[in-house]
Amino acid sequence: MEESVIFTEAAAQKVFALLQEEDDPQQMLRVFVSGGGCSGFQYGFRFEKQAEDDDTRVKRSGVTLLVDPMSLQYLQGAEIDYKESVEGAQFVIRNPNASTTCGCGNSFTV
């Protein structure tokens, strides 16, 4: 079965490191889509201690990624990654459902 959202090893390792710094490794990373941003929708991330019953859960390297059903319709097939470069370090979402994205990569249209 193909994963509905791809959670890369690099992203999982960064989340794991952040959770170790917080000294609360039981938390999970939620990725979500909300209205707004310069292109219509924007991505968000936050840590949570509890998942909802209808969340999609993707586990990698001891870390759980959560996606709610509303966000999943926009993130189906997307890749959640973490990149470090000379411009800086950030989580990156490669979303095949986005028809356009803004320059910062944090908002999109479908």
N, C-alpha and C positions, 0 to 999 in steps of 0.2 A: 504494500500500500504506500503510495506516494504521500509525503508529508504535505499538509495544507500550507504550512509556512516553513521555510528553511531557516534554521538557526545554526549559523556556522560555528565551527570550533573556535575561531578567533573571538567571536562575540561571546560565546559561552565562557571562555577562559577569562575575558575581561570582566564579565558579570561575577564570576567566581571570585576574582581578585577584589572587586568592589565589596562583595558581601563579607569577605574575610576582614577587610578594613573596617567595616561597620560592626564586626563581631556579631553578626546575626545571619549565619549561613542558611537559615530556614526560609528566608524571604525568597520571593519569586519576582521575575521581571515581567511587567505587563507592558505590551506594546498596543497602542490604540490609535484610532483615527477619529478626529473631531472636525467639526466645521470651522472654517477660518483659514488664516494664512493668506499669502498673496496669490495662491492658485486655487483656492476654494476649500480644500481639505488640508489638514496638517497631521503629522505624526506626533505621538507623544510616548514617553516612557516613564514608568514609575515602579518603585518596589512595593510589593504587597505581601502580607503575611498569610492571607487566605485567598483561595481561588473560589470562584462561583461555580455552581453545578454545571452550567452550560458553557464554561470556558473551554476552549481548545488548549491543550497542554502539549508543549514540545519539550522533551528532556534531552539534554546533552551535557556530558561531563559534570554531572551532579547538580546542574542548574535547570530550573523549569522556567520556560517562557509561556506566558498566558496571553490569550487573545479572546476577547469577547465576541459573540456571534455577529453583532453589527459591524465591528471592525474587520472581522474575518472576510466578509463579502468584498471588502476593498483590498485586503491583503492576501487573498488566495493566490498561492504560488510565489509570493514575495520572498526575498532573501534578506534576513536580518544579519548584518555583518558588522565587524569593527575594523577600522582602518587607521593606521598611523602613518603620517607623511610629513613632509616639511611644512605643510599648511596647518598641521595639528592632528589631533586624534579625535575620532568621533564614531558613533554608531551610524551605519549607513543602511538604508533600505533600498533594495533594487526591486521595484514593483512593476511587474509586467502589465498591470491593470491601469497604470498611470499613463494618460495620453500626453500630458505635459507636466513638467516640474519647474519649480522656481530655481533661481540660481543657488540658493542656500541648500537645496535638497530636502528641506523640511516640509514643503507643501506641494500639492499636486492636484490635478484634475483627472477625471475619468472620462 
